[in-house]
Amino acid sequence: MDEGGPVSEFSPGWLALREPADANARAVELLDPLRDRLAGTIRPVIRDLGAGSGSMGRWLAPRLGGPQHWVMHDRDPALLALAASGMAQFPLVTVETRQGDVTRLTAADLAGASLVTASALLDLLTAEEVDGLAEACVGAGSSALFTLSVAGRVDLSPADPLDGELEDAFNDHQRRIHGTRALLGPDAPGAAAEAFERRGAMVMEQPSPWRLGPEHAALIAEWLRGWVGAAVEQRPELGEPAGSYLRRRLDATAEGDLRATIDHRDLLALAPLSG
């Protein structure tokens, strides 16, 4: 395919491009029970896992309000610097950064956290990693808010005969073996809910789809390149028809004729109250 590759999944450009759609999609219905749980905590400590450029903090901090301390975790020091600088607009919020692998965090590492949060993270993890994350959160007495986990369903309008085949191939790619790790992909929200419930947490879930139209043409185009590219990587025999499909879809996007609903799920897990 000669239309150009997708922006890197974790590049600042891609994260900036998707941030407005992420902000519009996150399920605000989960915020009231979260605020209720945090009520009375003078300065909640919030751990942001896979913080990237900090979009979750920029979205959540003003919606929680009041003094907060954020600990932002990521592998990429450049992204962590962006995340920290972006929180400077909130005068009651303090920030520190931690570089490292969030899948290795334990209850001891999360001790003192009121909330653990992440955006677009769970589908990149294995069943064992999701289970370990639930164990760490509940063991630390911390609630968890995980947003924008890929849920597997894509609805494109107008429809194309290849939509379903590419969706299936993409979902299989999301569930691929990466090195020695079997990724959960769209199975992650269900696995996370079960892991938290098994440990006594109260779990609430809400859909959080991207609803994209002509005003999101740049985002749709980059998402299409990544979606089709992953499907072809999983099923190389789709290469030629997928190339024609991508050209058709990019042309329709440029003309403002393509709309996309891309399903995600948000999950709030309230840790059992001690005593």
MOGIDA-V859836 format. One record per backbone hydrogen bond with DSSP energy under -0.5 kcal/mol. NH is the residue of the N-H (numbers start at 1). CO is the residue of the C=O. If there is no record, write none. Layout:
BEGIN
nh: [NH	NH]
co: [CO	CO]
END
This chain:
BEGIN
nh: [11	15	16	17	18	19	20	22	23	24	25	26	28	30	31	32	34	35	36	37	38	39	41	42	44	44	46	46	47	47	48	48	49	49	50	51	51	54	58	59	60	61	63	64	65	68	69	70	71	72	72	73	73	74	77	80	81	82	83	84	85	86	87	87	88	89	90	91	93	94	96	98	100	102	104	105	110	111	113	114	115	116	117	118	119	120	124	125	127	130	131	132	133	134	135	136	137	138	139	140	141	142	143	144	145	146	147	147	149	151	152	155	156	157	163	166	167	168	169	170	171	172	173	174	175	176	178	178	179	180	181	183	183	184	185	187	188	191	192	193	194	195	196	197	198	199	199	200	201	202	203	204	206	208	210	212	212	216	217	220	221	222	223	224	225	226	227	228	229	230	231	232	233	234	235	238	239	242	243	244	245	246	247	248	249	250	251	252	253	254	255	256	257	258	259	260	261	262	262	263	263	265	266	267	268	269	270	270	271]
co: [8	11	12	13	14	15	16	18	19	20	21	22	26	27	28	28	30	31	32	33	34	35	38	40	41	67	44	69	45	115	46	71	47	117	73	48	73	51	54	55	56	57	59	60	61	92	44	94	46	70	96	48	71	98	75	76	77	78	79	80	81	82	83	84	85	86	87	89	90	68	70	72	74	100	101	102	106	108	110	45	45	143	47	145	49	147	121	122	182	126	127	128	129	130	131	132	133	134	135	136	138	137	114	269	116	267	118	145	265	263	263	261	154	259	160	162	163	164	165	166	167	168	169	170	171	173	176	181	177	178	178	176	181	125	123	184	185	187	188	189	190	191	192	193	194	195	196	197	196	270	201	268	266	264	262	210	260	213	214	216	217	218	219	220	221	222	223	224	225	226	227	228	229	230	231	235	236	238	239	240	241	242	243	244	245	246	247	248	249	250	251	253	252	252	157	212	155	210	260	153	261	149	206	146	204	144	202	268	269]
END
